[in-house]
Amino acid sequence: MLIERSRKIFKAAGADRLYVTAPDLRFYLTGFASTDGCVVADESGTTFYTDARYLEAASAALSGSGIAVKQPPRGGYSALAEGAKTLATSLSRTTAAEYLELSAKAEKITDCTSAFEEAMSVKEECELAAIQKACEIADKAYLDTLGVFKEGMTENEAAAELEYRMRKYGASGTSFETIMAFGEGSSVPHHETGERKLKFGDIILIDFGCKWGGYCSDCTRTLLFGDDKKHEEFKKAYEKVLEAHFAAKQKITCGMTGREADETARCVLREAGLDKYFTHSLGHGIGINIHEYPYLSPRSTNILKDGMVFSDEPGVYFEGDFGIRIEDSVCLEGGKVRSLTNTDKKLLIL
């Protein structure tokens, strides 16, 4: 039940009042998306305060949930902190101005960010189902888009075709701005999709995802648009990145740190002499946000647990030449990795 989430965070925060305004954290506590609002929880219960634009819809959505819905007081949301001896809020999501307002009304402010990270990192069944649906939509849209690539089309045009299909198949939007990189643009891990036109023999790198039910999917595929017989080094590197991708899936288990998980893939690239071209971490948590706890990186001490969803995305990038990234959204179940995005990862030549 939704009410259990706020009770859990409130208890973990160890304060006499929980105060939440960040949109993603509000959504986690209420399951209701809005651009404005505040959730307050204490020993007496949980209340979602929001303005007139959302009041009717929020009241209907939260009917029977145990979460009350009310309009904010005249003094604004910060007035809800008045008289609190200890007010728990997520300081990483709090502006300096908001912090000063709250400090004037509560005796003490404590940070509850870690309580949210821990709770949100282990997904409930309904959350896993939403992420799985977002992954299925992304897979279907990707396969459907493969047939539209043609010489002369721009990166923007190709990205629009993919995004249209994700919407067509039920997504509420994209998880992030789609990366559509042609040719040398693939060497930039976070390439800005633009007007570069597709040519025969180009590498295509697509990093994409969509949202369904408020939850994200994340996937990257690298392919060739025709084979001009000039990509032997690319093909060799591709096989090593693919090997690293599958090594992570096979070796990551519950109880590992993010650093140990990252090493399962990085060591494969190191043995091939490619590790210096792997310039980012292996993965990141996926949920309401596209990047969240846990982090699978060379320095991460985050402990992986069943129910966590994260990306498996090794890559190599050769400046001004080409880049390769192979990514799936995955989850830990029964101590092992299960892939949530499932389109073929063998090198595809269109």
C-alpha positions as CSV (number, residue, x, y, z in Angstrom):
1,M,0.0,0.0,0.0
2,L,1.1,3.5,-0.8
3,I,0.7,4.7,2.8
4,E,3.4,2.2,3.9
5,R,6.0,4.0,1.9
6,S,5.6,7.3,3.8
7,R,5.4,5.4,7.1
8,K,8.7,3.6,6.3
9,I,10.5,6.8,5.3
10,F,9.1,8.7,8.3
11,K,10.3,6.0,10.7
12,A,13.8,5.7,9.0
13,A,14.2,9.5,9.1
14,G,13.9,9.6,12.9
15,A,12.2,13.0,13.0
16,D,8.8,14.1,14.3
17,R,7.7,15.3,10.9
18,L,8.6,14.4,7.3
19,Y,8.4,17.2,4.7
20,V,8.7,16.4,0.9
21,T,8.4,18.7,-2.0
22,A,10.7,17.1,-4.7
23,P,8.5,15.9,-7.6
24,D,10.1,12.4,-7.8
25,L,9.9,11.8,-4.1
26,R,6.3,13.0,-4.0
27,F,5.5,10.6,-6.8
28,Y,7.1,7.7,-4.9
29,L,5.0,8.5,-1.8
30,T,1.7,9.1,-3.5
31,G,1.9,7.6,-7.0
32,F,0.5,10.9,-8.3
33,A,2.4,13.0,-10.7
34,S,2.2,16.8,-10.3
35,T,4.4,19.8,-10.8
36,D,3.4,21.2,-7.5
37,G,2.8,19.8,-4.0
38,C,4.1,18.8,-0.6
39,V,3.8,15.6,1.3
40,V,3.8,15.8,5.1
41,A,3.9,12.7,7.4
42,D,4.0,12.4,11.1
43,E,2.7,10.0,13.8
44,S,-0.9,11.0,12.9
45,G,-0.7,10.1,9.2
46,T,0.2,11.3,5.8
47,T,-1.2,14.3,3.8
48,F,-0.6,15.4,0.3
49,Y,-1.0,19.1,-0.1
50,T,-1.5,20.5,-3.6
51,D,-3.1,23.5,-5.3
52,A,-6.5,23.7,-7.1
53,R,-5.1,22.5,-10.4
54,Y,-4.6,19.0,-9.0
55,L,-7.0,18.8,-6.1
56,E,-9.8,17.0,-7.8
57,A,-7.6,14.5,-9.6
58,A,-5.4,13.9,-6.6
59,S,-8.4,13.3,-4.4
60,A,-9.8,10.7,-6.8
61,A,-6.4,9.0,-7.3
62,L,-5.7,8.7,-3.6
63,S,-9.2,7.8,-2.5
64,G,-8.9,4.8,-0.1
65,S,-5.1,5.0,0.0
66,G,-5.0,6.3,3.6
67,I,-3.3,9.5,2.3
68,A,-5.4,12.7,2.9
69,V,-5.5,15.4,0.2
70,K,-5.7,19.0,1.2
71,Q,-5.0,22.5,-0.2
72,P,-1.9,24.2,1.3
73,P,-2.2,26.8,4.1
74,R,-2.2,30.5,3.2
75,G,1.4,30.8,4.3
76,G,2.4,28.3,1.6
77,Y,4.0,24.9,2.0
78,S,6.8,26.1,4.3
79,A,4.0,26.9,6.9
80,L,3.6,23.1,7.2
81,A,7.0,23.0,9.0
82,E,5.8,25.4,11.7
83,G,6.4,24.0,15.2
84,A,8.3,20.9,14.2
85,K,11.1,20.0,16.7
86,T,12.9,17.9,14.0
87,L,11.9,18.2,10.4
88,A,13.2,15.6,7.9
89,T,13.5,16.6,4.3
90,S,15.7,15.6,1.4
91,L,18.5,18.2,1.4
92,S,19.8,17.1,-2.0
93,R,16.5,18.2,-3.4
94,T,16.1,21.4,-1.4
95,T,17.0,24.8,-2.7
96,A,18.9,27.3,-0.4
97,A,15.8,29.6,-0.4
98,E,13.6,26.7,0.7
99,Y,16.0,25.6,3.4
100,L,16.1,29.1,4.9
101,E,12.3,29.2,5.0
102,L,12.1,25.9,6.7
103,S,14.9,26.8,9.2
104,A,12.8,29.8,10.3
105,K,9.9,27.5,11.2
106,A,11.4,24.2,12.5
107,E,13.8,23.9,15.4
108,K,16.0,21.4,13.6
109,I,16.3,20.0,10.0
110,T,17.6,16.6,9.2
111,D,18.4,14.9,5.9
112,C,16.3,12.0,4.8
113,T,17.8,11.5,1.4
114,S,19.5,8.2,2.3
115,A,16.2,6.8,3.6
116,F,14.6,7.5,0.2
117,E,17.5,6.0,-1.7
118,E,17.4,2.8,0.3
119,A,13.6,2.4,0.0
120,M,13.4,3.4,-3.7
121,S,16.3,1.2,-4.8
122,V,14.5,-2.1,-4.0
123,K,11.5,-2.2,-6.2
124,E,8.1,-3.5,-5.2
125,E,6.2,-5.9,-7.6
126,C,4.1,-3.1,-9.0
127,E,7.2,-1.0,-9.7
128,L,9.0,-3.9,-11.4
129,A,5.9,-4.4,-13.5
130,A,5.9,-0.8,-14.6
131,I,9.6,-0.9,-15.5
132,Q,9.1,-4.1,-17.4
133,K,6.3,-2.6,-19.4
134,A,8.5,0.5,-20.2
135,C,11.2,-1.9,-21.4
136,E,8.8,-3.9,-23.5
137,I,7.6,-0.7,-25.2
138,A,11.2,0.4,-25.8
139,D,12.1,-3.0,-27.3
140,K,9.1,-3.0,-29.6
141,A,9.6,0.6,-30.8
142,Y,13.3,0.0,-31.5
143,L,12.5,-3.1,-33.7
144,D,9.8,-1.2,-35.5
145,T,12.2,1.8,-36.2
146,L,15.0,-0.3,-37.8
147,G,13.0,-0.4,-41.0
148,V,12.9,3.4,-41.4
149,F,16.6,4.1,-41.5
150,K,17.5,5.5,-44.9
151,E,20.5,7.3,-46.4
152,G,20.2,11.1,-46.1
153,M,17.9,11.1,-43.0
154,T,19.1,13.2,-40.1
155,E,19.7,12.1,-36.5
156,N,16.8,14.3,-35.4
157,E,14.5,12.6,-37.9
158,A,15.6,9.1,-36.8
159,A,15.1,10.0,-33.1
160,A,11.7,11.4,-33.9
161,E,10.7,8.1,-35.6
162,L,11.7,6.1,-32.5
163,E,10.1,8.5,-30.0
164,Y,6.8,8.5,-32.0
165,R,6.7,4.7,-31.8
166,M,7.4,4.6,-28.1
167,R,4.4,7.0,-27.7
168,K,2.4,4.9,-30.1
169,Y,2.9,1.8,-28.1
170,G,1.8,3.4,-24.8
171,A,4.7,5.4,-23.3
172,S,3.9,8.6,-21.5
173,G,7.1,10.1,-22.8
174,T,10.9,9.5,-23.0
175,S,13.0,8.7,-20.0
176,F,15.6,11.2,-21.2
177,E,16.5,13.0,-24.5
178,T,17.1,10.3,-27.1
179,I,20.7,10.0,-28.2
180,M,20.9,9.2,-32.0
181,A,24.5,9.3,-33.1
182,F,25.6,8.7,-36.7
183,G,29.2,7.9,-37.7
184,E,31.9,9.9,-35.7
185,G,29.2,11.2,-33.4
186,S,29.1,7.8,-31.7
187,S,32.5,8.5,-30.1
188,V,30.9,11.1,-27.8
189,P,29.1,9.1,-25.0
190,H,26.4,11.7,-24.6
191,H,26.3,12.9,-28.1
192,E,23.8,15.7,-28.8
193,T,21.4,14.5,-31.5
194,G,21.4,16.9,-34.5
195,E,21.3,17.4,-38.2
196,R,24.1,15.0,-39.2
197,K,22.9,12.9,-42.2
198,L,23.1,9.1,-42.4
199,K,25.6,7.7,-44.9
200,F,26.3,4.2,-46.2
201,G,28.8,2.5,-43.9
202,D,27.9,4.7,-40.9
203,I,27.9,3.4,-37.3
204,I,24.6,4.2,-35.6
205,L,24.5,4.4,-31.8
206,I,21.1,4.8,-30.2
207,D,20.6,5.4,-26.5
208,F,16.9,5.5,-25.7
209,G,14.2,4.8,-23.2
210,C,10.6,5.6,-22.3
211,K,8.3,6.0,-19.2
212,W,5.3,4.0,-18.4
213,G,3.3,4.4,-15.2
214,G,5.9,6.8,-14.0
215,Y,8.9,4.5,-14.3
216,C,11.8,4.4,-16.8
217,S,13.5,2.1,-19.2
218,D,17.0,2.5,-20.6
219,C,18.6,0.8,-23.6
220,T,21.5,1.3,-26.0
221,R,22.2,-0.4,-29.3
222,T,25.1,0.1,-31.7
223,L,24.8,-1.1,-35.3
224,L,26.0,-0.5,-38.9
225,F,24.2,1.1,-41.7
226,G,25.6,-1.1,-44.5
227,D,28.9,-2.8,-44.5
228,D,31.6,-0.8,-46.5
229,K,34.3,-3.3,-45.4
230,K,36.1,-0.5,-43.6
231,H,35.1,-1.4,-40.0
232,E,37.3,-4.3,-39.0
233,E,38.6,-2.6,-35.9
234,F,35.1,-1.5,-35.0
235,K,33.9,-5.1,-35.3
236,K,36.7,-6.5,-33.1
237,A,36.0,-3.9,-30.4
238,Y,32.2,-4.6,-30.7
239,E,32.8,-8.3,-29.8
240,K,34.8,-7.3,-26.7
241,V,32.1,-4.8,-25.5
242,L,29.5,-7.5,-26.0
243,E,31.6,-10.0,-24.1
244,A,32.0,-7.4,-21.3
245,H,28.2,-6.9,-21.3
246,F,27.4,-10.6,-20.9
247,A,30.2,-11.1,-18.3
248,A,28.4,-8.5,-16.1
249,K,25.1,-10.3,-16.5
250,Q,26.7,-13.7,-15.6
251,K,28.8,-12.6,-12.7
252,I,26.9,-9.9,-10.9
253,T,25.2,-11.2,-7.7
254,C,23.5,-10.0,-4.6
255,G,25.9,-8.7,-2.0
256,M,28.4,-7.3,-4.5
257,T,29.5,-3.7,-4.2
258,G,29.0,-1.4,-7.2
259,R,32.7,-1.4,-7.6
260,E,32.9,-5.2,-7.8
261,A,30.0,-5.2,-10.3
262,D,31.7,-2.6,-12.5
263,E,34.9,-4.8,-12.5
264,T,33.1,-7.8,-13.9
265,A,32.9,-5.9,-17.2
266,R,35.9,-3.7,-17.0
267,C,38.3,-6.6,-16.6
268,V,37.2,-8.0,-19.9
269,L,38.1,-4.7,-21.7
270,R,41.3,-4.5,-19.7
271,E,42.5,-7.9,-21.0
272,A,41.7,-6.7,-24.5
273,G,43.6,-3.5,-24.0
274,L,40.4,-1.4,-24.3
275,D,39.8,-0.4,-20.7
276,K,41.3,3.1,-21.2
277,Y,38.5,3.7,-23.7
278,F,35.8,2.7,-21.2
279,T,35.3,6.2,-19.9
280,H,32.2,5.9,-17.8
281,S,30.8,3.5,-15.2
282,L,29.1,0.2,-15.9
283,G,25.7,1.2,-14.7
284,H,23.2,3.1,-12.6
285,G,19.9,2.5,-10.8
286,I,16.7,2.9,-12.8
287,G,13.3,3.6,-11.5
288,I,11.2,6.8,-11.3
289,N,14.4,8.6,-12.2
290,I,16.7,7.4,-15.1
291,H,19.7,7.8,-12.8
292,E,19.3,6.7,-9.2
293,Y,20.8,4.5,-6.5
294,P,22.6,2.1,-6.8
295,Y,25.7,3.1,-8.8
296,L,27.9,0.5,-10.4
297,S,31.2,2.4,-10.8
298,P,34.9,1.9,-9.9
299,R,34.4,3.8,-6.6
300,S,30.9,2.7,-5.6
301,T,30.4,1.0,-2.2
302,N,26.6,0.6,-2.8
303,I,25.5,-3.0,-2.0
304,L,23.5,-4.7,-4.7
305,K,20.3,-6.4,-3.5
306,D,17.4,-8.4,-4.9
307,G,14.7,-6.1,-6.4
308,M,17.2,-3.5,-7.6
309,V,17.0,-2.4,-11.2
310,F,20.0,-1.0,-13.0
311,S,21.8,-0.7,-16.3
312,D,24.5,-2.9,-17.7
313,E,26.2,-0.6,-20.3
314,P,29.9,-1.1,-21.0
315,G,31.3,1.0,-23.9
316,V,34.4,2.2,-25.6
317,Y,35.0,5.5,-27.4
318,F,37.7,6.5,-29.9
319,E,37.7,10.3,-30.2
320,G,36.6,11.5,-33.6
321,D,36.3,8.0,-35.0
322,F,33.6,5.8,-33.4
323,G,32.0,4.6,-30.2
324,I,30.3,1.4,-29.0
325,R,27.9,1.0,-26.2
326,I,25.6,-2.0,-25.5
327,E,23.1,-1.5,-22.7
328,D,20.2,-3.3,-21.2
329,S,18.0,-2.5,-18.2
330,V,18.3,-5.4,-15.8
331,C,17.1,-6.5,-12.4
332,L,18.4,-8.7,-9.6
333,E,16.1,-11.7,-8.8
334,G,17.1,-14.7,-6.7
335,G,20.6,-13.3,-6.5
336,K,21.1,-13.3,-10.3
337,V,20.7,-10.8,-13.1
338,R,17.6,-10.9,-15.3
339,S,17.4,-8.7,-18.4
340,L,14.4,-6.5,-18.9
341,T,15.3,-5.2,-22.4
342,N,15.7,-8.2,-24.7
343,T,16.3,-7.2,-28.3
344,D,19.3,-9.0,-30.0
345,K,22.7,-7.6,-29.1
346,K,24.7,-9.3,-31.9
347,L,26.1,-6.7,-34.3
348,L,23.3,-5.8,-36.7
349,I,24.1,-4.6,-40.2
350,L,21.1,-2.8,-41.8
